[in-house]
Amino acid sequence: MIRVENLTKYYGNLRGVTDISFQVEEGEVLGFLGPNGAGKSTTMRILTGYMPPNSGSAWVADINVSESPLEAQKNLGYLPETNPLYGEMTVRAYLNFVASMKGMSGAEKETGIRRVLGSCGLEDVAHRLIGNLSKGYRQRVGLAQAMVNDPPVLILDEPTSGLDPAQIVEIRNLISELKGNRTLILSTHILPEVNMVCDRVVIIHQGRIAAEGALDTLAANIQADSAIRISAVGTATALSDKMKTVSGVERIELLGTSTREEAHFEVHAKSGSDIRSDLVAAVLAAEGKLTEIRQIRLTLEDLFVRIVSGEQKHDEETVNA
């Protein structure tokens, strides 16, 4: 339904995205993740025909966006990060205007307006001026304009940006209700939104794809990379040296020591290795007294932080699931 191949976009000498490729199947919800400035909005603008790439191609509903932008746009609804609203218009008048711009007329247009007023919870404010609405309701109006022509593809760029917690929940619930009915790309840097509604995730950083995969598969890969927190009373150097001899240990970090000579470590093991019992034996062999041992499982948030902080190298350690 959506396909991106080797997409590259520069703004002068500034790189927007470089050689990115991914696809979204029909009915799938893709979370397009990345920190601010990662290249999310650039990708969305190319997909919607707002701007051309320097190289590469994009297809929406199997239509090449660069070759037939108007045909591609007929098959998608777009909620940009900056909501395109006219504050002096009422909600219904604005939706009527948008529907007309999208080529709708007569009974089809009226049916579309009624449908999105209901599905987006706007019936009670249909005759109010948009400029007098809260930001949460304005986001609802933006979502309604994207959906008024009932497109098979929706692209939502930072739909909860700037909202308060209650408004965020409202918009997330609306997005959740769309799941299964359309092919959807949700561009965001807020991870809970991805966990709520997405089937698969693409993480972009500094204009490149840094990780990609189905959420369950990606989560399984993340879980394979774990750390062990271990605390023991004893000499920190002796404890560390002895634990380093355990097979499967990749590195040990001393997190600190307490006033009663209790040392705290984080031990990183090779993928798939459960070395907890061997670490306990090593502590005892170093004449230490074990006070705590627990395994720390990494999460999607941990992976995201690693990528953003540069621990995950794009060219060398890209995660594919």
Summary of the structure (lengths in Angstrom):
residues: 321
radius of gyration: 25.0
end to end distance: 20.0
largest distance: 84.4
contacts: 1043
relative contact order: 0.13
helix: 36%
strand: 32%
